[in-house]
Amino acid sequence: MGNDFGILSFGAYLPRRRLQRKAIAAANAWFAPGLRGLAKGERAMAGWDEDAITMALEAARDCLAGRERSAVAQLMLASTTHPYDDRQNAGIVANALNLGSALAVLDVTGSQRAGTSALATALASGSGKEILVAAGEHRRAKAASAQEMHYGDGAAAILVGNGKPVARLLGAHSETVDFVDHFRGGDAEHDYSWEERWIRDEGYMKIVPRALEAVLKAAAVKPESITHFCMPCTLARVGPAVAERGGIAEGAVRDTLAAVAGDTGAAHPLVLLVHALQEAKAGDRILVAAFGQGCDAMLFEVTEAISQLASRRGVKGSLARRKEESNYAKFLAFNDHIALERGMRAETDKSTPLTTLYRNRDMVTGLVGGRCRACGTPQFPSGRYCVNPQCNALDSQEPRPFADVPASVMSYTADSLTYSPDPPHYYGMVQFEGGGRMMADFTDIDDGKVEVGMPMRMMFRIKETDPARGFVRYFWKAAPA
Amino acid sequence: MATGIRDKVVILGMGCSKFGERWDKNAEDLMVEAFEECLKDATIERNQIEAAWFGTAIEEQHVGKSGVPLAMTLRLPYIPVTRVENYCATGTEAFRGAVYAVASGAVDIALALGVEKLKDTGYGGLPQRGRGGLNNFYWANISAPGSFAQLAAAYRAKHRVDPKDLKRAMAHISVKSHDNGAKNPKAHLRNRITEEDVLNAPMIAEPLGLYDCCGVSDGSACAIVTTPDIARGLGKKDRVAVKAVQLAVSNGQEAQFDGWDGSYFATTRVAAKRAYQEADIADPRKRVSMFDVHDCFSITELVTMEDLGISAEGKAIGDVLDGFYDASGKIPCQIDGGLKCFGHPIGASGLRMIYEMYLQLGGRAGERQRADPVLGMTHNLGGFPAQNVSSITIVGRYGA
């Protein structure tokens, strides 16, 4: 692998809501008073319309901003909470990114290492073609569990390939050990965990150091030269202890974001890597370790190109795009943990005609409309005849993706009648810069804070779920820019 | 060169059921209620009806599809029955079909009947229903009040109106319609309300509160139409003639092109212009005696009065607050209570509006009677501000 191979770009996404852990603890204190000890900080909380796919897609958009998407030859999507067991989840993300059909995709799952294992595979590919690794996670946890406190929802994306890498791989090593610290059975909704002290002593403290030693040795890098050590772990003080055992400076141990985001599962090692890359300077060495029935370890060296990389949202921007949420009941409802009286309006059949979806997949999944070659009018959706009354040309339109076109509010309402899992439901007409408009659902709205002219950005979200058949339908919504 | 519909067809008879929550009645009962009144008024036999148009919008809630339910219910003698649906313009669409049939000379006497039985859903508001195939994938999760509420946001932004001023004018519209409905024995809502009631009502879709929204009702209305000569032959004096029936349907310009700003109905402006031309009305503010417009929501009525060219653009608030459209005002609007209080059984509404104009022109509107009306105008708006069907009907004294 030459000097021009490595991490070309990166991105991240955390949902805007941050559930206050003290709200979780307060609601459950009658039953699990011990949770008070964990009642610090906040965790990222997915909206009702977000899942591993939508979050990973947002991270991928962040990663690919300003880049030629046609260069992406492969997309790997890592998660232990893929919405579909059998429908290529990565294929949905690929369609939403309009990556085209000449693309290899892979869903990676089954462990908290899914994100790093995908990245390691991409880095080992040797083809030099661009591979996008995206990871998203939206885990459900039982009410009053420690997991409910620790977990957060989020996503990250890393682009690997030939070009001007911002970081090069110095070495990678994986250990695989069937150490079952926790598991989630095929039909189970939630994780089942063993004792934390055992996980710490026999798991982290024995397995991770082996992996670190191996990767440092292979790369001939001294541990004290590591400037960023990224290792997700929800157990207290394990990160510094592992670092100490491996000879890594204490100051290099990076914040796990436990206080501000929570642990985003299979995405979290990549979330921490992106966070490190956002703060790194040329020459920095980043060591990433991911624990989960073994350990993936990857060592990177940051290049001069990091200073020329366009600014992005990443983890820092995601952390700043924050809205405090203290409503634990809402969290339970969004995660389908309580049987809300949703009313008769919620009872309509949500069956999705797959033939219709397939014919219109670029429009629905990719938000692709048309632009008239005859008169230049952008329009959504694309019709057989141009919508411009002065034109009305037949079959004159070329595909025009609208997802990344800035928009603004033309009219809006806050609707308390229509069924919404998060009422009142905001929606309205949005006008795209340069032409085209659509009546769109809004999302991530602060109640009472919408006005005509407000800048908006389109985001890929769950439109409806069909619980009778287990189908999730996605579409684009407008969110405050 | 087409000459339009003016004075080619007259109304021979009309009927209208009581509107409301008719828990003890089927749609078929409501149809018979309207038809019996209509047939007696027309002074003809059922077997003289040669063709019928049947309007119903949400048929899956009650009678089902096709023209069969009308023929079966009224025992019509194997005549052509056409079932029509065109959103909230459905009733007017049925009327248009019957009027055109007579005007064409194909038949002498035609029936138009509209019905809707909406109160079998188990919840308030319009029945929840699919939008059709691909629409379900990309249409926003809209409700009727939510789509019309956006008129207010766009209107405020365009005309730089203080939200409180607009809301107050909207409140006046509803108070006025309740006053009118109170005088109408067939109206669904007959209670009087105050401006405070409107302003303090629960929010439905910002800025529309409960009292900014019309009633969801069961009901039926119908008309029998014929030629002026046949009506005269049947001894009809003070014949009420059709002066104009116009329809304008969105083609995507509002929803997908860039000209429309969301604050008005592009279709209504087009339909109104064509209707005034067809009826030979140069200055509607001077000539139209009364209106029944599609006040599904208070804001709809407000902007519609501008789209019809009665209030100047951006000036409807002033006219409304001045009482211009009150029952005692210069040109009363919703003198029967409107959709707001007479109620809105979708397929019946267009015909219900014409029914009031017909009563007024015949001097039979009881407590609500206006002095010496000459022309009455009705309007329906079906769908959503961004894509809709707008219909306008003008009726008046034959020859006037």
Contacts between the chains, C-beta under 8 A, distances in Angstrom:
chain1	res1	chain2	res2	distance
A	343	B	123	6.9
A	344	B	121	7.2
A	344	B	122	5.5
A	344	B	123	4.6
A	344	B	128	7.4
A	345	B	123	6.6
A	345	B	128	5.0
A	347	B	128	7.8
A	348	B	128	5.3
A	348	B	129	7.7
A	348	B	130	7.2
A	352	B	137	8.0
A	353	B	133	6.7
A	356	B	133	5.5
A	356	B	134	5.6
A	356	B	137	7.1
A	357	B	137	6.8
A	360	B	134	5.7
A	360	B	137	6.7
A	363	B	138	7.1
A	364	B	134	8.0
A	364	B	137	4.7
A	364	B	138	6.1
A	377	B	257	7.1
A	377	B	258	8.0
A	379	B	256	5.0
A	379	B	257	7.1
A	380	B	256	6.6
A	381	B	138	7.0
A	381	B	256	7.7
A	383	B	252	6.8
A	383	B	256	7.8
A	387	B	251	7.8
A	387	B	252	4.7
A	387	B	253	6.5
A	387	B	256	4.7
A	387	B	257	4.8
A	388	B	257	6.2
A	389	B	251	7.8
A	389	B	253	6.1
A	389	B	257	7.4
A	410	B	154	6.6
A	410	B	261	7.1
A	410	B	262	5.2
A	411	B	150	3.7
A	411	B	151	7.3
A	411	B	153	4.7
A	411	B	154	4.1
A	411	B	262	3.9
A	411	B	263	7.9
A	411	B	385	7.9
A	412	B	150	6.1
A	412	B	153	5.3
A	413	B	145	7.8
A	413	B	146	4.7
A	413	B	147	7.7
A	413	B	149	3.8
A	413	B	150	5.2
A	413	B	153	6.7
A	413	B	205	4.8
A	413	B	206	5.5
A	413	B	208	7.9
A	414	B	203	7.7
A	414	B	205	6.8
A	414	B	206	4.1
A	415	B	142	7.4
A	415	B	143	5.5
A	415	B	145	6.9
A	415	B	146	3.5
A	415	B	149	7.3
A	415	B	204	7.7
A	415	B	205	4.2
A	415	B	206	7.7
A	416	B	202	7.8
A	416	B	203	5.8
A	416	B	204	5.8
A	416	B	205	6.5
A	417	B	125	5.8
A	417	B	143	4.5
A	417	B	145	5.6
A	417	B	146	6.7
A	417	B	204	5.3
A	417	B	205	6.0
A	418	B	141	5.5
A	418	B	142	6.5
A	418	B	143	3.9
A	418	B	146	5.9
A	418	B	205	7.9
A	419	B	128	7.7
A	419	B	141	7.6
A	420	B	141	6.5
A	424	B	203	7.7
A	424	B	205	7.7
A	424	B	206	7.2
A	425	B	141	5.9
A	425	B	146	7.3
A	427	B	140	4.3
A	427	B	141	6.6
A	427	B	142	6.3
A	427	B	146	6.7
A	428	B	140	7.9
A	428	B	150	5.7
A	428	B	153	7.1
A	429	B	150	6.7
A	429	B	154	8.0
A	429	B	255	7.9
A	429	B	262	5.7
A	429	B	386	6.3
A	431	B	258	7.4
A	435	B	258	5.6
A	436	B	256	7.3
A	436	B	258	7.9
A	437	B	255	7.2
A	437	B	256	6.5
A	437	B	257	7.8
A	437	B	258	6.9
A	438	B	138	7.7
A	438	B	255	7.6
A	438	B	256	7.6
A	439	B	139	6.9
A	439	B	140	4.8
A	439	B	142	6.9
A	439	B	147	7.8
A	439	B	255	6.6
A	439	B	384	7.8
A	439	B	386	5.9
A	440	B	140	5.5
A	441	B	140	4.6
A	441	B	141	5.5
A	451	B	157	8.0
A	452	B	153	5.7
A	452	B	154	6.6
A	452	B	156	7.6
A	452	B	157	3.8
A	453	B	157	7.1
A	463	B	137	7.4
A	463	B	141	7.9
A	473	B	137	7.0
A	475	B	137	6.3
A	475	B	138	5.8
